[in-house]
Amino acid sequence: MHTERDETPTKSRVARLKTFGELIDVHIGDICDVGKSPRRSKAAALDMLQRHLGKCNIAALDRERLILFGRERAAQGAGPMTLGIDIGFIEPILSHAAAVHGHETID
């Protein structure tokens, strides 16, 4: 008998996910499952993304929402390099959901 963990990831399990925070959770869970838990800086960045964008509907995570996110972070004192790093963590989460779980990501 197979458990959900033993089975090949299915589109249906991840297709139900609606928020970016849920994709972050799946990403963290998957990397922990292979024994590669996020190091301190990545964990902090994912936690920050969870706080700022976690409740955002995946479909609403568009260019305008990312600009707003950047402005919010800049108002908190984040400089251009930090903003680039922050935004740089978003793409791998979306790519992971698409590649590993077949989740349709935004364009």
C-alpha positions, 0 to 999 in steps of 0.5 A, a space after each residue: 500500500 502506498 501513502 501519499 509520500 510514496 506516490 509520484 506527485 500528482 497535479 491534483 494535490 498541488 492544483 488545489 493550492 491557491 496562495 503563494 504561501 501554500 506554494 512556499 510550504 510545498 517548496 520547503 516540505 519538498 526540499 526538507 524531504 530530500 534532506 536539504 532543509 533551507 539554510 538560515 538566509 534562505 529560511 529567512 527570505 522564505 519567511 519574509 516572503 510568507 509574511 509579505 506575499 503568503 496570502 496573495 492568490 497565485 493568480 494575483 501574483 503579477 507584475 503589479 503585485 511584485 512592484 508593490 512588494 518591492 515598494 513595500 520592502 524599499 519603504 522598510 529600508 531594503 536596497 536594490 541588491 536586497 530587493 533583487 535577492 528577495 524577488 530572486 526567491 520567487 521564481 524558483 518557488 513557482 518553477 518548482 511547483 510547475 516542474 515537480 508538481 505540474 502546477 500551472 504558474 503565472 506568465 
